[in-house]
Amino acid sequence: MATSVKLNDDMKKRVQHLADVRHRSAHWIMRQAIQDYVEREEKRETFKQDARRAWEDYQRNGLHLTAAEADEWLAKLESGDNAELPTCHK
């Protein structure tokens, strides 16, 4: 599907400069930029939705880990231990 995007002269020059130094077409640069943006924003949206669901779960049941418990578990993982996730509590 063809789509047109209006760019000001400065942005056109910047895109063309990148295309030249990367030995790519301006079209490739713009497609890559759009793909990168969409993938990043999809990940950001997934993160926000996961956080919202976690908050709603906490509001419903009150189960949680303290920051100290989470830090201790993460430190074990970082050191290479195969540590189990601590049990959540109220």
N, C-alpha and C positions, 0 to 999 in steps of 0.2 A: 504494500500500500504506500503510495507516495503521499508525503506530507510536506507542506512548506513551512519554513520557520523564517521569520523576519529578524535579521540581525543588523545592528547599527554598524557603520563603517569600521569603527575601532575593533569590535568583536570579530568582524569578518577578517580583518588584517591579522588579529591574534590567532585565529583558527588557521588561517593560511600559513602563517609563520610556523606554527607547530607542525602542520602537515609537511611543510618543506623540510624542516630539520629532522623529522621522523621518517621521511621518505614514504609518506602515506598520502592519500587524498584527503581533502577537506571533508568530504562525505564520510570517510572512515573515521576521522577524528570526532565528528559530530555524533555519529552512531555510537561510538565507544563511550563518549561522554554521557549520552542519554542512557545507555545500558548501565554504566557504572552508577549513575544517579538513581535510577529506578531500583537497582539491586540494593543499594545502601538504604534507600528510603523504605523498601519492603522490610529489610532487617530491623530498621528503627521502629516501624509500625508493629512488627511481631514482638519486639522487646516491650513496647508500651502495652500491648494487649496482654502479654504474659504478666507484666507487673500489675496491671489492673485486676486480672484474675487472682493473682496471689494476694492482693490487698483484700479483695472480696472474700476469699477463703479465710483469711485471718480474721476479718470482721465477723464471719459466721461462726468460726470454731475457736478462735483465740490461740491456736497452735503456732508455736514459733521456736526459734533458737535465739539465744542471746548473741550479741556481737562477739563476746569472748568465746562462746562455744563454736561459732562459725569460724573464727580466726584460728582456733586450735585445730579444728578439722582441716582447714585449708593449709595450715602449716605442715600437717602430717602428709597431705597429698603432695605438697611442694617438695618435701624431703624424700619422696619416692615410696612412702608407705601406702599400702593398699587399704586405707582407712575407710570404714563404713560411715555413711552419713549418720550423724547423731539423731536420736529420736526426738521429734518435736514435743514440746510440752506447753502447758498453759501457764 
